[in-house]
Amino acid sequence: MKTAISIPDPIFKAAERLARRLGMTRSRLYTKAVTEYIQKHKNDEVCEKLNEIYEKESSSLDPVTQAMQWASIDEEEW
């Protein structure tokens, strides 16, 4: 798909230099960069939703469950 975007001249020039240095087209460079950015932020929405939930709900265990968990852990040194 073709698209038109506006980016600052210094970013464009730096991208041109990098694409030449890496031996790839500008389109390939931008595709790779956007793909990595998407990958980096893929879990942001999950984190935001969890933060919303835990603003309203406590994340701590009730005392009985917590005691049962502690009792189930062996008392060996790590």
Secondary structure as UniProt FT lines:
FT   HELIX           9..22
FT   HELIX           26..40
FT   TURN            41..43
FT   HELIX           44..56
FT   HELIX           63..72
//
